[in-house]
Each structure stands twice: as structure tokens, then as C-alpha cells.
Amino acid sequence: MILYYMLTLFIFQTAADKNTLPVFMIDQEQAMVHLNLGPNPFEKMSTSKFADIIHDAIRHSAGVIIFVEEHFSVEDISLKDKRGSPYQYLRQNIREKKAKYFPAVIDPYRLLTQIFQPQQYNVFHLRSRTKLELMDSFKYIYIYFQDGMNETRIDVLRRHDLIIREVSHLVRQMKTGPIVAFYTGKVNPVEVEKLRFVPIKPIPLPKDLGVMVVSSGALFRFSDVYASTPTRRAVFNQLPMIAEETWSRRTMSTKMAYTDFELEFNFNFQEHGWVLDNVALLEAGEEVGRTVMRVGAPWNMSYVCAEPLVIVNTRDGSSVTISQYQVQPRLTDYRRRVPGGGSPVDLHEGSINFGRSTNCGPYFNIAILSCLMITFLCLTICMYGIVNLMDCRSNDRYDDPNAKQLVISEN
């Protein structure tokens, strides 16, 4: 029932990001029983969180198996035919709580290959288990699947599920300790629209305002972009090139290229505004760093910040810094592109001017000043009442019926 419950939730996941893929973690010996994560299909798992899970699996296991699909998505998991789900083995493991499911992990295959470096001796391409020859000294292995030409997708996945079961059983016989396996894919086959880059003449700006970058979907203004290493610092004040811009229903990704690196800005579109989720640093097309932003503004407004934006290169410890920046998508309203799902090129007004800005620093507006004034008025009334209470005095003598009565003489 747990698997059917998850599959029901997956149907309501209307769109998946191109850089998120589902991941199964198979744990027959329950070495990772302490890990408790709810299968929420609407929540992304960050790269750092998934990295913690991988390192935890390395500490608690004697070996790791990575099963890799070429293309993988939640739609594959929800497939059915007359024989039911193709994942009989995975379904049984989930029922017995010997497998965990992470619906949306950001670039899991890239992270796995960074932690577990593929080598010639630990990479296998299988159509069946019979071709697998292993040495018991390995720490991790990669299993890629070989598919035929006349197989349907559901038959392919059913055969892959059988290979996962047989390889896991074989490896558990060879190892004395527990085995943890990860099952994911290389690419999420989400259809996105790629927009061709049309060179735009640089917009003249005062030197203190930096450079302005205009793409089909967003406006950017950068001031003092530089890359720093422990030994040197290089400044990049030239206009970057928009290398690629991709779209899905609720997201946009703009990649701009400098001479030595690329920056990828990932946006998320919401009902009442837009959000800049993160900024990624790429070298030779490979992501080497990412900074989570989660900032944004209402539609037709820009986000500006004078605090430096730093993206650290996890490969060599260097960093790319943008001293000041201003960002704004060129969409006028997200709701205008939902019904037809059309291209944003058809929706923006062609303006290359930023709208009113939301600042990342502290600021005052009418609402804040009104609240301060009302608070000051309430505190004044409260202080007046406290002063009056403190000024009250009691009688210094009271009438005693058993004592001599008070006599007030008249002059």
C-alpha cells in the first residue's frame, strides 16, 4: 500500500525540474534504518542533503551499488500494464521498509559520480546478471543497463528491476557487511523549450552601475564580477554571452558565459511573484558550485542587493563574487503564460528597463512608519497610565472604632 500511495502522489506532480530525478535507496540489511524522510513529491532534496545521505551510507555499509538509468522520471515509476507495476522487487522492499524513496533530488547522478569516481574495473553494462564478474574487494560498483530495440518501456523497467534484485543478491553473498544500493538516472526527460541566443548591443551604463545583461527572459545588472583564488584575483567587467536559456512550466534557467566560467541563474515562477532559487557555477559545462538564494519579488518588480553574491568552487576552493547585482524576469505576469504554456517571448513587453526594486537590505516604507507611529502612541498611553498609578497615595491614618474619636476643632 505504501508504494501505491506514493504512486498516487506522483500523478499530481504536474511538472518536474529538468535537474531533479527520483532516487531509490535499497537497504536490505536496514543499515540506514535511522534515516527517516517523508516521500513528499513536491519537495526537492538539495545536493548537500543527498551528499550527507551518501556519506552516511558509506559509513554504515561494506559496499555500495549504483544502478543507473539513461533516462528516469516519476512517470516511469507510475507505469502499469496487465501484470501491474514493473517494479516488483522495489515494491516488496518498500513494503518491508528495506528501501527508501526520494522523489526529487537535484542532480543525483552528478553527485554520485563526484563521490564515487567511475573506473574501468567497477563499471558494468548489463543486459542480464550472467555477465557480471566481481571481485570481493570492491567498495562500490556502477551498473548500467543495456536495452534492446524491440522492448517497450515497461518491459525494459521490469527487466531492470530483475537485474537489481539479482545483482544485489549476488553482492550480499560476497560481502560480510551490509550493502546499500542507489537506483537513479542520468537525465530527466522533461521537455523544455530552448531559446536561441540573439546578440544584443551592450547598453551604455555609468561605470559605477556595472554592466547590464538582457536575455529573452530576464534582465541582469552586475557590478564588479571577479574570480578569486588563494593566490590571485581576476576581474571580469566584460559583457557575458547568454549561452543557453531553457524553460519549463514553472521554471526558467539562464546560463551566461564568461571567459573562464559560466553562471546559471535558476528561477521559479509562482502565482504572485518570482523567486531566484539558486545560482550555479559551471566549468566546461560541469557544475562545480552552487549558492542557494531563495529571494525574489512580485511580478514587474526587480530584486537588487548591494551585498556580495559568492559562489564557491567546491573543486579547487576558488570563488566567483558579484559585488552588486539586480535581477528581474521579463514576464509581466506568470498567470498569463499558464493557460497556453506558451513561450515567454510572446509575453514580455519588450522593455529593457527594470521595474520598482525590492532591496535585500533594511529599508523604510509607509507601512513600517505607520506601525512605528501606532506603537509609539500605544506606549505613550501605557506610560501615562503607569505614571498615574505610581502617583496614587494611600491614607496615613485610619479611623479606629475602639479608640478616641477624631475631633476637628473649628477656629
C-alpha positions in Angstrom: 0.0 0.0 0.0 2.9 2.4 0.6 4.1 2.1 -3.0 0.5 2.7 -4.3 0.2 5.7 -2.0 3.4 7.1 -3.4 2.3 6.5 -7.0 -0.9 8.3 -6.4 1.0 11.3 -5.2 3.3 11.2 -8.2 0.3 11.6 -10.6 -0.4 15.0 -9.1 3.1 16.2 -9.7 2.3 18.3 -12.7 5.9 19.3 -13.6 9.4 18.2 -12.6 12.5 20.3 -12.9 15.0 19.3 -15.5 17.7 18.9 -12.9 15.8 16.7 -10.4 15.4 13.0 -10.6 13.9 10.3 -8.4 16.2 8.1 -6.4 15.7 4.7 -4.6 18.0 3.7 -1.8 17.8 -0.1 -1.3 18.9 -1.2 2.2 18.2 -4.9 2.6 20.1 -5.2 5.9 18.4 -2.0 7.2 21.8 -0.4 8.0 20.1 3.0 7.3 17.1 2.4 9.4 17.8 5.6 11.4 17.2 7.7 8.2 13.6 9.0 8.2 12.5 11.1 5.3 8.9 11.5 4.2 8.2 10.9 0.5 6.9 14.4 -0.4 6.8 14.7 -4.2 6.6 18.5 -4.0 9.8 18.9 -2.0 13.2 19.0 -3.6 16.2 17.4 -1.9 19.3 19.6 -2.1 22.6 18.3 -3.3 24.1 18.8 0.2 21.4 16.9 1.9 21.7 14.0 -0.6 25.5 14.1 -0.1 25.0 13.6 3.7 22.9 10.6 3.0 25.5 9.1 0.7 28.4 9.6 3.2 26.2 8.1 5.9 25.6 5.1 3.7 29.3 4.7 3.1 29.9 4.7 6.9 27.3 2.1 7.6 27.9 -0.3 4.7 30.6 -2.6 3.4 29.9 -1.7 -0.3 27.7 0.5 -2.5 26.0 -0.3 -5.7 24.8 2.4 -8.1 22.2 1.4 -10.7 21.9 4.0 -13.4 19.1 4.5 -16.0 19.9 6.6 -19.0 16.6 8.5 -18.7 14.5 8.4 -15.5 11.4 10.2 -14.1 8.5 9.8 -11.8 6.4 8.8 -14.8 8.5 5.7 -15.2 7.6 4.7 -11.6 3.9 5.1 -12.2 3.7 2.9 -15.3 1.5 -0.2 -15.2 0.3 -2.9 -17.5 -1.8 -6.1 -17.1 0.9 -7.5 -14.9 0.9 -4.4 -12.7 3.9 -2.3 -11.8 7.3 -3.3 -13.4 9.0 -2.7 -10.0 8.0 -5.9 -8.1 11.3 -6.1 -6.3 11.3 -2.4 -5.3 7.7 -2.6 -4.2 8.4 -5.5 -1.9 11.4 -3.7 -0.4 9.3 -0.6 0.3 6.6 -2.7 1.9 9.2 -4.3 4.1 10.8 -1.0 4.8 14.0 -2.1 3.2 14.1 0.7 0.6 13.6 4.4 0.8 12.4 6.8 -1.9 13.5 10.3 -2.6 11.1 11.8 -5.3 13.1 14.8 -6.4 16.9 15.0 -5.8 18.9 17.8 -7.6 21.4 16.2 -9.9 21.9 12.9 -8.1 23.9 11.2 -10.8 26.4 14.1 -11.0 26.9 14.0 -7.2 27.3 10.2 -7.2 30.0 10.3 -9.9 31.8 13.0 -7.9 31.8 11.0 -4.7 32.3 7.6 -6.4 34.7 8.1 -9.2 33.8 5.7 -12.1 36.8 3.5 -13.1 37.2 0.8 -15.7 37.2 -2.0 -13.2 34.0 -1.0 -11.4 31.7 -0.1 -14.3 29.5 -2.8 -15.8 26.9 -2.6 -18.6 24.4 -5.4 -18.2 21.5 -6.9 -20.1 21.3 -9.7 -17.6 23.2 -10.8 -14.4 25.1 -13.6 -16.1 27.7 -11.2 -17.5 28.7 -9.8 -14.1 32.1 -10.9 -12.7 33.1 -9.2 -9.5 36.0 -9.2 -7.1 35.0 -9.1 -3.4 37.5 -6.3 -2.7 35.5 -3.5 -4.4 34.0 -0.6 -2.4 31.4 0.5 -5.0 30.3 -0.5 -8.5 28.3 1.1 -11.3 25.6 -0.9 -13.1 24.4 0.5 -16.4 21.6 -1.2 -18.3 21.8 -2.4 -21.9 18.4 -2.3 -23.7 17.2 -3.9 -26.9 15.4 -2.3 -29.8 12.0 -4.1 -29.6 11.2 -3.7 -25.9 8.5 -1.4 -24.5 9.4 0.9 -21.7 7.6 -1.1 -19.1 9.3 -4.3 -20.2 12.6 -2.6 -20.0 11.9 -1.4 -16.5 10.7 -4.8 -15.4 13.9 -6.4 -16.7 16.0 -3.7 -14.9 14.1 -4.5 -11.7 15.1 -8.1 -12.0 18.7 -7.2 -12.6 18.7 -5.0 -9.5 17.4 -7.9 -7.4 19.9 -10.4 -8.8 22.9 -8.2 -8.6 22.0 -7.1 -5.0 21.6 -10.7 -4.0 25.0 -11.6 -5.6 26.8 -8.8 -3.9 25.3 -9.5 -0.5 26.7 -13.1 -0.7 30.2 -11.7 -1.4 30.3 -9.1 1.3 30.4 -9.8 5.0 28.7 -6.4 5.9 25.6 -4.7 4.8 25.1 -3.4 1.2 23.4 -0.1 0.2 22.3 0.4 -3.4 21.2 3.6 -5.2 18.9 3.5 -8.2 18.5 6.7 -10.3 19.1 8.1 -13.8 21.3 10.4 -15.7 18.8 12.7 -17.3 15.2 13.6 -16.5 13.4 13.6 -19.9 11.4 16.8 -19.1 10.6 18.7 -22.3 11.9 22.2 -22.0 12.0 25.0 -24.6 15.4 26.2 -25.7 15.6 29.7 -26.9 18.2 30.7 -29.4 20.5 33.5 -28.3 20.2 36.7 -30.3 23.2 39.0 -29.7 22.1 42.3 -28.2 24.1 45.5 -28.4 25.5 46.4 -24.9 23.6 49.1 -23.1 25.8 52.0 -22.1 25.8 52.5 -18.3 27.9 54.6 -15.9 30.9 52.7 -14.7 29.7 52.6 -11.1 26.5 50.7 -12.2 28.4 47.9 -13.8 27.1 46.0 -16.9 23.6 45.2 -18.0 22.7 41.8 -19.5 19.5 41.3 -21.4 18.2 37.9 -22.3 14.9 36.8 -23.8 13.5 36.0 -20.3 15.3 38.3 -17.8 17.3 41.4 -17.1 20.5 41.4 -15.1 22.8 44.1 -13.9 26.2 43.2 -12.4 28.8 45.4 -10.8 32.4 44.1 -10.1 32.4 40.5 -11.1 35.6 38.8 -10.1 37.1 35.3 -9.5 39.4 34.9 -6.6 41.9 32.1 -5.7 44.3 31.9 -2.8 47.0 33.5 -5.0 45.3 35.8 -7.4 42.1 37.8 -8.3 40.8 38.3 -11.8 38.1 40.9 -12.6 35.5 40.4 -15.3 33.9 43.6 -16.4 33.0 42.5 -19.9 29.5 41.7 -21.1 28.9 38.0 -20.7 27.2 36.0 -23.5 23.8 34.3 -22.9 24.9 30.7 -23.7 21.5 29.0 -23.1 18.1 29.7 -21.8 15.6 26.9 -21.0 12.0 26.9 -19.8 9.5 24.6 -18.2 6.1 25.4 -17.0 7.2 26.9 -13.7 10.9 27.4 -14.0 13.5 29.2 -16.1 17.2 28.7 -16.3 19.5 31.3 -17.8 23.1 30.4 -18.4 25.6 33.1 -19.2 29.2 32.5 -20.2 32.4 34.4 -19.2 35.8 33.6 -20.5 36.8 31.2 -17.7 33.4 30.0 -16.3 29.6 30.0 -16.6 26.9 31.2 -14.3 23.5 29.6 -14.3 20.5 31.5 -12.7 17.6 29.3 -11.9 14.2 30.9 -11.4 10.9 29.6 -10.0 7.6 31.1 -11.1 4.8 31.4 -8.6 1.3 32.9 -8.6 2.1 36.3 -7.1 5.8 36.7 -8.0 9.1 35.1 -9.0 11.9 33.6 -7.0 15.6 33.2 -7.8 16.2 29.7 -6.4 19.9 29.4 -6.8 23.0 30.4 -8.8 25.3 27.7 -10.1 28.9 27.9 -11.1 29.9 25.8 -14.1 33.3 24.9 -15.7 33.4 23.2 -19.0 29.6 22.5 -18.7 30.0 20.8 -15.3 28.6 22.3 -12.2 31.3 22.9 -9.6 29.5 25.1 -7.1 26.0 26.4 -6.2 24.7 29.1 -3.9 21.1 28.8 -2.7 19.3 32.2 -2.9 15.6 31.8 -2.4 15.0 35.6 -3.0 12.6 37.3 -5.3 9.9 40.0 -5.8 6.4 40.4 -7.0 5.8 40.5 -10.7 7.0 43.6 -12.6 9.5 44.3 -9.8 13.2 43.7 -9.6 15.4 42.4 -6.8 18.5 44.4 -6.0 21.2 43.7 -3.5 24.4 45.6 -2.6 25.7 42.6 -0.6 28.2 40.4 -2.4 26.9 37.2 -4.1 29.6 34.5 -3.6 29.6 31.1 -5.4 32.4 28.8 -4.1 34.0 26.3 -6.4 34.0 23.0 -4.5 36.6 21.5 -6.8 39.6 23.8 -6.0 38.3 26.2 -3.3 38.2 29.3 -5.5 35.1 31.5 -5.8 33.3 33.9 -8.1 31.9 37.1 -6.5 29.4 39.6 -7.8 29.7 42.7 -5.6 26.3 44.2 -6.5 23.5 42.8 -8.7 20.0 43.4 -9.8 17.7 40.8 -11.4 14.2 40.8 -12.9 12.4 38.3 -15.2 10.8 40.0 -18.3 7.5 38.3 -17.8 4.7 40.6 -16.9 2.6 38.1 -15.1 3.0 34.3 -14.6 -0.7 33.7 -14.8 -0.7 34.9 -18.4 1.5 32.0 -19.5 -0.2 29.2 -17.5 -3.2 28.5 -19.7 -1.4 28.2 -23.0 2.0 27.4 -21.7 3.5 29.5 -24.4 6.9 31.0 -24.8 7.8 33.9 -22.6 9.0 35.7 -25.8 5.3 36.2 -26.6 4.5 37.6 -23.2 7.1 40.2 -22.3 6.6 43.8 -23.4 10.0 44.2 -25.0 11.1 46.6 -22.2 14.7 46.6 -21.1 14.1 48.7 -18.1 13.9 47.4 -14.5 10.7 47.9 -12.6 10.5 49.1 -9.0 13.0 47.3 -6.9 12.9 45.2 -3.7 16.1 45.7 -1.7 17.8 42.9 0.2 18.9 45.4 2.9 16.8 47.1 5.6 14.5 49.9 4.4 11.5 52.0 5.5 8.2 52.4 3.8 4.8 53.8 4.8 3.6 50.6 6.4 6.7 50.4 8.7 6.4 54.1 9.6 2.7 53.7 10.4 3.4 50.7 12.6 6.1 52.6 14.5 3.8 55.6 15.0 0.9 53.5 16.3 3.4 51.6 18.6 4.7 54.9 19.9 1.2 56.2 20.6 0.2 53.0 22.4 3.4 53.1 24.5 2.7 56.8 25.4 -0.8 55.9 26.7 0.6 52.9 28.6 3.3 55.1 30.2 0.7 57.7 31.2 -1.3 55.1 32.9 1.7 53.7 34.7 2.7 57.2 35.9 -0.7 57.8 37.3 -0.8 54.5 39.1 2.6 55.2 40.7 1.4 58.7 41.8 -1.5 57.3 43.9 -1.2 57.7 47.7 -3.0 55.9 50.5 -4.2 57.4 53.8 -1.5 57.7 56.5 -4.1 57.2 59.3 -7.4 55.2 59.6 -10.4 55.7 62.0 -10.4 53.1 64.9 -13.9 52.5 66.4 -12.3 51.5 69.8 -10.2 54.5 70.1 -11.0 58.1 70.8 -12.8 59.7 68.0 -11.2 62.3 65.9 -12.2 65.8 66.8 -11.9 68.5 64.4 -11.9 71.8 66.1 -13.3 74.9 64.4 -11.5 78.2 64.8 
